[in-house]
Amino acid sequence: MDLAQGMVVVLVVVFGLGLSAAFIGLLFALITAIGKREWGWVLAIVLTWPLAASCYAVARRRSDPRLGRLLLPGVAASVACLLVLALLAHKIG
């Protein structure tokens, strides 16, 4: 296994962990919005999963600081890994 293949394996693992954290954070944001009966946010989160959930976590950061703890780093890690994987694929292929 050469260096590029090793990097791809590591990036895929980090992407999977980031995606898992983002999904758990997204579910937490959805449950929080349902519990607070903020139906506009619930509908937005259901329709545009990570985008609206991230906005909701940032908008409610002061009232519930735990809301974005998994979601925001998970989305950031997933997007960063996808960008690096795309650059590697373009360079290799």
N, CA, C and O atoms as a GROMACS GRO file, in nm:
protein
  372
    1MET      N    1   0.086  -0.117   0.000
    1MET     CA    2   0.000   0.000   0.000
    1MET      C    3   0.091   0.123   0.000
    1MET      O    4   0.177   0.139   0.087
    2ASP      N    5   0.070   0.210  -0.097
    2ASP     CA    6   0.152   0.330  -0.101
    2ASP      C    7   0.087   0.442  -0.020
    2ASP      O    8  -0.019   0.424   0.040
    3LEU      N    9   0.151   0.557  -0.018
    3LEU     CA   10   0.109   0.668   0.067
    3LEU      C   11  -0.030   0.719   0.030
    3LEU      O   12  -0.110   0.750   0.119
    4ALA      N   13  -0.061   0.729  -0.098
    4ALA     CA   14  -0.191   0.780  -0.141
    4ALA      C   15  -0.304   0.687  -0.096
    4ALA      O   16  -0.409   0.734  -0.052
    5GLN      N   17  -0.283   0.557  -0.106
    5GLN     CA   18  -0.385   0.463  -0.061
    5GLN      C   19  -0.404   0.469   0.090
    5GLN      O   20  -0.517   0.459   0.139
    6GLY      N   21  -0.296   0.485   0.163
    6GLY     CA   22  -0.305   0.498   0.308
    6GLY      C   23  -0.380   0.625   0.347
    6GLY      O   24  -0.459   0.624   0.441
    7MET      N   25  -0.354   0.733   0.275
    7MET     CA   26  -0.426   0.858   0.303
    7MET      C   27  -0.575   0.843   0.275
    7MET      O   28  -0.658   0.895   0.349
    8VAL      N   29  -0.608   0.773   0.169
    8VAL     CA   30  -0.748   0.753   0.134
    8VAL      C   31  -0.818   0.672   0.242
    8VAL      O   32  -0.932   0.702   0.278
    9VAL      N   33  -0.753   0.569   0.293
    9VAL     CA   34  -0.813   0.487   0.399
    9VAL      C   35  -0.838   0.572   0.523
    9VAL      O   36  -0.947   0.566   0.581
   10VAL      N   37  -0.739   0.651   0.563
   10VAL     CA   38  -0.755   0.737   0.680
   10VAL      C   39  -0.866   0.839   0.658
   10VAL      O   40  -0.947   0.863   0.747
   11LEU      N   41  -0.869   0.899   0.541
   11LEU     CA   42  -0.972   0.999   0.511
   11LEU      C   43  -1.112   0.939   0.510
   11LEU      O   44  -1.207   1.003   0.555
   12VAL      N   45  -1.126   0.819   0.459
   12VAL     CA   46  -1.257   0.754   0.457
   12VAL      C   47  -1.303   0.722   0.599
   12VAL      O   48  -1.421   0.735   0.630
   13VAL      N   49  -1.211   0.680   0.685
   13VAL     CA   50  -1.247   0.652   0.824
   13VAL      C   51  -1.289   0.779   0.895
   13VAL      O   52  -1.390   0.781   0.965
   14VAL      N   53  -1.212   0.888   0.877
   14VAL     CA   54  -1.247   1.015   0.940
   14VAL      C   55  -1.379   1.068   0.883
   14VAL      O   56  -1.460   1.124   0.957
   15PHE      N   57  -1.400   1.050   0.753
   15PHE     CA   58  -1.527   1.090   0.693
   15PHE      C   59  -1.644   1.015   0.755
   15PHE      O   60  -1.748   1.074   0.785
   16GLY      N   61  -1.628   0.885   0.776
   16GLY     CA   62  -1.734   0.806   0.837
   16GLY      C   63  -1.763   0.848   0.979
   16GLY      O   64  -1.879   0.856   1.020
   17LEU      N   65  -1.658   0.876   1.056
   17LEU     CA   66  -1.678   0.923   1.193
   17LEU      C   67  -1.745   1.059   1.195
   17LEU      O   68  -1.834   1.084   1.277
   18GLY      N   69  -1.702   1.148   1.106
   18GLY     CA   70  -1.764   1.281   1.098
   18GLY      C   71  -1.910   1.273   1.057
   18GLY      O   72  -1.994   1.345   1.110
   19LEU      N   73  -1.939   1.186   0.962
   19LEU     CA   74  -2.077   1.170   0.917
   19LEU      C   75  -2.164   1.113   1.028
   19LEU      O   76  -2.279   1.153   1.044
   20SER      N   77  -2.110   1.019   1.104
   20SER     CA   78  -2.185   0.962   1.216
   20SER      C   79  -2.213   1.068   1.323
   20SER      O   80  -2.325   1.077   1.374
   21ALA      N   81  -2.112   1.147   1.357
   21ALA     CA   82  -2.130   1.252   1.456
   21ALA      C   83  -2.230   1.356   1.407
   21ALA      O   84  -2.313   1.405   1.484
   22ALA      N   85  -2.222   1.391   1.278
   22ALA     CA   86  -2.316   1.488   1.222
   22ALA      C   87  -2.459   1.434   1.227
   22ALA      O   88  -2.551   1.510   1.257
   23PHE      N   89  -2.478   1.307   1.197
   23PHE     CA   90  -2.611   1.249   1.198
   23PHE      C   91  -2.670   1.246   1.340
   23PHE      O   92  -2.787   1.276   1.359
   24ILE      N   93  -2.588   1.209   1.438
   24ILE     CA   94  -2.635   1.208   1.576
   24ILE      C   95  -2.669   1.350   1.621
   24ILE      O   96  -2.771   1.371   1.687
   25GLY      N   97  -2.584   1.446   1.586
   25GLY     CA   98  -2.612   1.586   1.619
   25GLY      C   99  -2.736   1.637   1.549
   25GLY      O  100  -2.812   1.716   1.606
   26LEU      N  101  -2.757   1.593   1.427
   26LEU     CA  102  -2.877   1.632   1.353
   26LEU      C  103  -3.002   1.578   1.420
   26LEU      O  104  -3.102   1.649   1.433
   27LEU      N  105  -2.998   1.454   1.463
   27LEU     CA  106  -3.113   1.397   1.534
   27LEU      C  107  -3.138   1.470   1.666
   27LEU      O  108  -3.253   1.492   1.704
   28PHE      N  109  -3.030   1.508   1.735
   28PHE     CA  110  -3.045   1.583   1.859
   28PHE      C  111  -3.109   1.719   1.832
   28PHE      O  112  -3.195   1.763   1.908
   29ALA      N  113  -3.067   1.786   1.724
   29ALA     CA  114  -3.128   1.915   1.688
   29ALA      C  115  -3.275   1.897   1.653
   29ALA      O  116  -3.358   1.980   1.692
   30LEU      N  117  -3.307   1.791   1.580
   30LEU     CA  118  -3.447   1.766   1.543
   30LEU      C  119  -3.532   1.738   1.666
   30LEU      O  120  -3.643   1.791   1.677
   31ILE      N  121  -3.483   1.656   1.757
   31ILE     CA  122  -3.558   1.625   1.880
   31ILE      C  123  -3.574   1.749   1.966
   31ILE      O  124  -3.680   1.770   2.026
   32THR      N  125  -3.470   1.833   1.972
   32THR     CA  126  -3.479   1.957   2.049
   32THR      C  127  -3.584   2.051   1.989
   32THR      O  128  -3.662   2.111   2.062
   33ALA      N  129  -3.585   2.063   1.857
   33ALA     CA  130  -3.684   2.150   1.791
   33ALA      C  131  -3.825   2.096   1.811
   33ALA      O  132  -3.919   2.174   1.832
   34ILE      N  133  -3.843   1.965   1.807
   34ILE     CA  134  -3.975   1.906   1.831
   34ILE      C  135  -4.016   1.931   1.976
   34ILE      O  136  -4.132   1.966   2.002
   35GLY      N  137  -3.924   1.914   2.069
   35GLY     CA  138  -3.955   1.934   2.210
   35GLY      C  139  -3.992   2.077   2.243
   35GLY      O  140  -4.076   2.102   2.329
   36LYS      N  141  -3.930   2.172   2.173
   36LYS     CA  142  -3.962   2.314   2.196
   36LYS      C  143  -4.078   2.362   2.107
   36LYS      O  144  -4.115   2.479   2.111
   37ARG      N  145  -4.133   2.270   2.029
   37ARG     CA  146  -4.246   2.298   1.940
   37ARG      C  147  -4.218   2.412   1.842
   37ARG      O  148  -4.303   2.499   1.821
   38GLU      N  149  -4.102   2.410   1.786
   38GLU     CA  150  -4.063   2.506   1.683
   38GLU      C  151  -4.081   2.437   1.547
   38GLU      O  152  -3.985   2.388   1.487
   39TRP      N  153  -4.205   2.436   1.501
   39TRP     CA  154  -4.242   2.355   1.386
   39TRP      C  155  -4.178   2.402   1.256
   39TRP      O  156  -4.155   2.322   1.166
   40GLY      N  157  -4.149   2.530   1.246
   40GLY     CA  158  -4.079   2.580   1.126
   40GLY      C  159  -3.939   2.520   1.115
   40GLY      O  160  -3.895   2.478   1.008
   41TRP      N  161  -3.869   2.516   1.230
   41TRP     CA  162  -3.737   2.455   1.230
   41TRP      C  163  -3.745   2.304   1.206
   41TRP      O  164  -3.661   2.248   1.136
   42VAL      N  165  -3.847   2.240   1.264
   42VAL     CA  166  -3.863   2.096   1.243
   42VAL      C  167  -3.880   2.066   1.094
   42VAL      O  168  -3.814   1.976   1.041
   43LEU      N  169  -3.966   2.139   1.029
   43LEU     CA  170  -3.988   2.118   0.885
   43LEU      C  171  -3.861   2.147   0.806
   43LEU      O  172  -3.827   2.072   0.714
   44ALA      N  173  -3.791   2.254   0.840
   44ALA     CA  174  -3.667   2.288   0.769
   44ALA      C  175  -3.561   2.180   0.790
   44ALA      O  176  -3.490   2.144   0.696
   45ILE      N  177  -3.549   2.128   0.911
   45ILE     CA  178  -3.450   2.024   0.938
   45ILE      C  179  -3.484   1.896   0.863
   45ILE      O  180  -3.395   1.829   0.811
   46VAL      N  181  -3.612   1.862   0.858
   46VAL     CA  182  -3.651   1.741   0.787
   46VAL      C  183  -3.627   1.755   0.636
   46VAL      O  184  -3.590   1.657   0.570
   47LEU      N  185  -3.647   1.874   0.581
   47LEU     CA  186  -3.632   1.893   0.437
   47LEU      C  187  -3.487   1.913   0.393
   47LEU      O  188  -3.447   1.862   0.288
   48THR      N  189  -3.410   1.986   0.471
   48THR     CA  190  -3.271   2.016   0.433
   48THR      C  191  -3.177   1.975   0.544
   48THR      O  192  -3.111   2.061   0.604
   49TRP      N  193  -3.168   1.850   0.571
   49TRP     CA  194  -3.104   1.792   0.688
   49TRP      C  195  -2.987   1.869   0.746
   49TRP      O  196  -3.007   1.938   0.846
   50PRO      N  197  -2.867   1.864   0.692
   50PRO     CA  198  -2.754   1.924   0.764
   50PRO      C  199  -2.754   2.076   0.760
   50PRO      O  200  -2.705   2.140   0.853
   51LEU      N  201  -2.806   2.135   0.656
   51LEU     CA  202  -2.804   2.280   0.643
   51LEU      C  203  -2.890   2.348   0.750
   51LEU      O  204  -2.840   2.434   0.823
   52ALA      N  205  -3.014   2.310   0.761
   52ALA     CA  206  -3.104   2.372   0.859
   52ALA      C  207  -3.066   2.333   1.001
   52ALA      O  208  -3.079   2.415   1.092
   53ALA      N  209  -3.020   2.211   1.022
   53ALA     CA  210  -2.980   2.170   1.156
   53ALA      C  211  -2.859   2.249   1.203
   53ALA      O  212  -2.851   2.286   1.320
   54SER      N  213  -2.765   2.276   1.114
   54SER     CA  214  -2.649   2.359   1.150
   54SER      C  215  -2.692   2.501   1.182
   54SER      O  216  -2.645   2.559   1.280
   55CYS      N  217  -2.781   2.557   1.102
   55CYS     CA  218  -2.833   2.691   1.128
   55CYS      C  219  -2.907   2.696   1.261
   55CYS      O  220  -2.894   2.792   1.337
   56TYR      N  221  -2.985   2.593   1.290
   56TYR     CA  222  -3.058   2.587   1.416
   56TYR      C  223  -2.963   2.578   1.534
   56TYR      O  224  -2.984   2.643   1.637
   57ALA      N  225  -2.858   2.499   1.520
   57ALA     CA  226  -2.760   2.486   1.629
   57ALA      C  227  -2.688   2.618   1.654
   57ALA      O  228  -2.663   2.654   1.770
   58VAL      N  229  -2.656   2.691   1.549
   58VAL     CA  230  -2.588   2.820   1.566
   58VAL      C  231  -2.685   2.923   1.623
   58VAL      O  232  -2.646   3.004   1.708
   59ALA      N  233  -2.809   2.922   1.578
   59ALA     CA  234  -2.908   3.019   1.626
   59ALA      C  235  -2.944   2.996   1.773
   59ALA      O  236  -2.975   3.092   1.844
   60ARG      N  237  -2.940   2.873   1.818
   60ARG     CA  238  -2.978   2.840   1.956
   60ARG      C  239  -2.857   2.814   2.045
   60ARG      O  240  -2.870   2.751   2.151
   61ARG      N  241  -2.740   2.861   2.005
   61ARG     CA  242  -2.617   2.832   2.079
   61ARG      C  243  -2.622   2.885   2.222
   61ARG      O  244  -2.572   2.818   2.314
   62ARG      N  245  -2.680   3.003   2.244
   62ARG     CA  246  -2.683   3.060   2.379
   62ARG      C  247  -2.782   2.988   2.469
   62ARG      O  248  -2.755   2.968   2.587
   63SER      N  249  -2.897   2.950   2.416
   63SER     CA  250  -2.998   2.885   2.500
   63SER      C  251  -2.964   2.738   2.526
   63SER      O  252  -2.999   2.684   2.632
   64ASP      N  253  -2.898   2.672   2.433
   64ASP     CA  254  -2.860   2.531   2.451
   64ASP      C  255  -2.721   2.509   2.390
   64ASP      O  256  -2.710   2.474   2.272
   65PRO      N  257  -2.615   2.528   2.469
   65PRO     CA  258  -2.480   2.519   2.413
   65PRO      C  259  -2.440   2.378   2.370
   65PRO      O  260  -2.343   2.362   2.295
   66ARG      N  261  -2.511   2.274   2.415
   66ARG     CA  262  -2.477   2.137   2.377
   66ARG      C  263  -2.529   2.101   2.238
   66ARG      O  264  -2.492   1.997   2.183
   67LEU      N  265  -2.612   2.184   2.183
   67LEU     CA  266  -2.683   2.149   2.060
   67LEU      C  267  -2.588   2.122   1.942
   67LEU      O  268  -2.609   2.026   1.868
   68GLY      N  269  -2.488   2.203   1.924
   68GLY     CA  270  -2.402   2.186   1.808
   68GLY      C  271  -2.272   2.113   1.834
   68GLY      O  272  -2.184   2.111   1.748
   69ARG      N  273  -2.258   2.052   1.952
   69ARG     CA  274  -2.130   1.989   1.987
   69ARG      C  275  -2.091   1.873   1.896
   69ARG      O  276  -1.973   1.855   1.868
   70LEU      N  277  -2.184   1.797   1.850
   70LEU     CA  278  -2.154   1.688   1.757
   70LEU      C  279  -2.179   1.728   1.613
   70LEU      O  280  -2.106   1.688   1.522
   71LEU      N  281  -2.282   1.807   1.592
   71LEU     CA  282  -2.324   1.840   1.457
   71LEU      C  283  -2.220   1.922   1.382
   71LEU      O  284  -2.180   1.885   1.271
   72LEU      N  285  -2.177   2.032   1.439
   72LEU     CA  286  -2.089   2.124   1.366
   72LEU      C  287  -1.951   2.063   1.337
   72LEU      O  288  -1.904   2.073   1.224
   73PRO      N  289  -1.883   2.001   1.435
   73PRO     CA  290  -1.755   1.937   1.400
   73PRO      C  291  -1.773   1.819   1.304
   73PRO      O  292  -1.686   1.793   1.221
   74GLY      N  293  -1.883   1.747   1.316
   74GLY     CA  294  -1.908   1.635   1.226
   74GLY      C  295  -1.926   1.680   1.083
   74GLY      O  296  -1.871   1.619   0.991
   75VAL      N  297  -2.003   1.785   1.063
   75VAL     CA  298  -2.022   1.839   0.928
   75VAL      C  299  -1.889   1.893   0.875
   75VAL      O  300  -1.855   1.871   0.759
   76ALA      N  301  -1.814   1.964   0.960
   76ALA     CA  302  -1.685   2.019   0.916
   76ALA      C  303  -1.588   1.908   0.876
   76ALA      O  304  -1.521   1.919   0.773
   77ALA      N  305  -1.580   1.803   0.957
   77ALA     CA  306  -1.489   1.692   0.925
   77ALA      C  307  -1.530   1.621   0.797
   77ALA      O  308  -1.446   1.584   0.716
   78SER      N  309  -1.660   1.601   0.779
   78SER     CA  310  -1.709   1.532   0.659
   78SER      C  311  -1.680   1.613   0.533
   78SER      O  312  -1.634   1.559   0.432
   79VAL      N  313  -1.708   1.741   0.538
   79VAL     CA  314  -1.685   1.827   0.421
   79VAL      C  315  -1.537   1.837   0.391
   79VAL      O  316  -1.497   1.831   0.274
   80ALA      N  317  -1.454   1.853   0.494
   80ALA     CA  318  -1.309   1.862   0.472
   80ALA      C  319  -1.255   1.733   0.410
   80ALA      O  320  -1.174   1.738   0.318
   81CYS      N  321  -1.299   1.619   0.460
   81CYS     CA  322  -1.254   1.491   0.404
   81CYS      C  323  -1.300   1.474   0.260
   81CYS      O  324  -1.225   1.423   0.177
   82LEU      N  325  -1.422   1.514   0.231
   82LEU     CA  326  -1.470   1.504   0.093
   82LEU      C  327  -1.388   1.591  -0.002
   82LEU      O  328  -1.357   1.549  -0.113
   83LEU      N  329  -1.353   1.711   0.043
   83LEU     CA  330  -1.271   1.799  -0.041
   83LEU      C  331  -1.132   1.739  -0.066
   83LEU      O  332  -1.084   1.741  -0.179
   84VAL      N  333  -1.070   1.688   0.039
   84VAL     CA  334  -0.937   1.628   0.022
   84VAL      C  335  -0.945   1.503  -0.064
   84VAL      O  336  -0.857   1.480  -0.147
   85LEU      N  337  -1.048   1.421  -0.044
   85LEU     CA  338  -1.064   1.302  -0.128
   85LEU      C  339  -1.086   1.339  -0.275
   85LEU      O  340  -1.035   1.273  -0.365
   86ALA      N  341  -1.161   1.445  -0.299
   86ALA     CA  342  -1.182   1.491  -0.437
   86ALA      C  343  -1.052   1.540  -0.498
   86ALA      O  344  -1.024   1.513  -0.615
   87LEU      N  345  -0.971   1.612  -0.421
   87LEU     CA  346  -0.841   1.656  -0.472
   87LEU      C  347  -0.748   1.538  -0.499
   87LEU      O  348  -0.678   1.538  -0.600
   88LEU      N  349  -0.747   1.439  -0.410
   88LEU     CA  350  -0.666   1.320  -0.434
   88LEU      C  351  -0.713   1.243  -0.557
   88LEU      O  352  -0.631   1.196  -0.636
   89ALA      N  353  -0.842   1.230  -0.573
   89ALA     CA  354  -0.896   1.159  -0.690
   89ALA      C  355  -0.860   1.231  -0.818
   89ALA      O  356  -0.831   1.167  -0.919
   90HIS      N  357  -0.863   1.363  -0.815
   90HIS     CA  358  -0.828   1.441  -0.934
   90HIS      C  359  -0.679   1.426  -0.964
   90HIS      O  360  -0.640   1.416  -1.080
   91LYS      N  361  -0.596   1.424  -0.859
   91LYS     CA  362  -0.451   1.412  -0.878
   91LYS      C  363  -0.411   1.272  -0.924
   91LYS      O  364  -0.326   1.256  -1.012
   92ILE      N  365  -0.475   1.170  -0.865
   92ILE     CA  366  -0.439   1.031  -0.899
   92ILE      C  367  -0.496   0.992  -1.035
   92ILE      O  368  -0.428   0.932  -1.118
   93GLY      N  369  -0.623   1.028  -1.056
   93GLY     CA  370  -0.692   0.985  -1.179
   93GLY      C  371  -0.673   1.083  -1.285
   93GLY      O  372  -0.723   1.064  -1.396
   0.00000   0.00000   0.00000
